């Protein structure tokens, strides 16, 4: 008999725990939750490893690398490590860990991979352009009662619903 995955969590419990986690992040680090800063730090450190002086004199990465700073020696690095380890533990204990291609089933694995990469690159570009990601602006911004956080969440959900309706035909 094959092990059946455990049911998903109650969304109110999961949302409450996310709120507690956000509160703990503010108390312990003085920062809210966010993710895009880590990918920027990783790109800066990777650029420095490949093209040291060019990365350090770059207008975008230079500030992260000036004075011998290691951009990976930051609170957000530990947050992302904790996120990855926590997600892995959660998926494994729920019996839901597996490698698979998600997304629109009518497109096939190749097209789904291209769509996922393109969507990820667009989301990453948008996060850097707006100086924050969905978790940083949506969760942390709203938690501090910032108007921008609420406006972002409204736009995010409306856009997501519209794109979801458009993409529905590919599922």
N, C-alpha and C positions, 0 to 999 in steps of 0.2 A: 504494500500500500504506500503510495507516494504522499509525502508530507504536503499538506495544503497550507498556503500562506495564511498568516493571521489577517483578520480584517483590518481595514484602515482605521486610524484613530478617529474619534469624534472630533469634528472640526473646531468645536468650542474649546475642548481640552487642549488640542494642538495650538490654537490661537492664544489661549491663556498662557501656555508654557512658552510660546514665542515672546509674548509680552514680558514674562519674567526674565527670560534670557536677555531681552533688550534692556531691561532695567539693570540687570547685573552687569551688562557691558558698559552702561553709562557710569555705574558706581565704581567698578573696578578699573576701567581704563580711561574714563573721562570722554569717551567717544561712543557714538552709537554703532549700529551694525552697518557694514558695507562690504563690498567685495571688489569693486573695480580698482581701488587703490592698490590692491595686492598684485593684480595683473600688470599694472603700470610699473610697480616696483620690480617685478620679475623681468619685465621687458627692459627696464633700465639696467639692471644687473647683467642680463644676458647681452645687451648691447655693449656694455663696458668690457665684458669678457671677450667679445669678438672684435670690437673696434675701440679700444680703451679711450684714447685721446679724443677721437671724434664724438664718442658718446658723452664724455665729460664736458665738451664745449658745445654740445647740442642745446638749443634753447629749451627744448621740452624735457630732456633727461638731466641736463646739467645741474639743476637745483637739487635733484635727488642724490647726485653723486659728488657734489662739491665737498671739499674738505675731507675727503676720504670716507665719507658716509657710506654705510651699507644700507641701501633702501630695504633690504629684507630683514633688518634688525628693527622691527617695528611691531606694534601691537596687532596690526592687521594681518601680519604673517601668521601669528599664533592663532588668531581668530579663524583664518582659512584652514589651517592644519586641523584645528578642533572641529570645524565644520565637516571636513572630509572624513576624519576618523569617526565622528558621531554619525554621519550618514551611513558609513560602511557598517558600523555596529548595529544601527537601527535596521538597515536592510537585511543584514544577516540574521538577526534575532527574530525578525518578522517572517523569515523564509522567503523574502522577495528579491534577494540578490541574484542577478543573472546578467550576462551580456546579451543584449538584444538591440535590434533596431526598432525604435519607436517612431511614431509619426504616421503620416498618411499612408495607409496600406496599399492603396491603388497605384502608388508611384514606383514601388520597388526600392530595394536597398540603395542602389547607386544614386538615384534622384533624391531620396530622403537624406542621404549623407551630404550631398551638395546643398540641399535646402537648409539642413541643420548648420553647416559651416557658414553659409551666407547669412543666415539669421543671427548666428553668434557673432560674426564680424560686424554686422550692422548694429547689434545691441551694444557691443563693445565700443564701437566708434561713437555711438550716441551717448554712452555713459561717460566717455572721456570728454566729449564735446560739451556736455552739460555739467561737467565736474562732479558727477556722482551716478550711482546706479540705482536700480529700483529699490534695493534694500536700504541703501544709504539715504536716498531722498524720501522714498515712500514710507518706510518704517521709522527711521530715525527722525526725519523731518516732521512727520505727523506726530510722533511722540513728544516733540518739543513744541507742538502746536504751531508750527510754521505754515503760513498760508501756501507757500510753494509746495510743501509736502502734500497737502490736500488737493491742490490743483493738479499736481502730477498724478496722484492716484486716480482722480476722476478721468483725466486724459488717458492714462494707462489702461483702465478697465474699459472705457468706451472704444478705444482703438483695438484692444484685444478682442472684444466682442465682435467688432466689425470684421476683423481679419479672420476670426474663428468661423463666422458665417460664410465668408468667402471660401475658406479652405475646407469646409465641411464636405464638399463634393468629392474631395480626394481621399476621404476616409472610406 
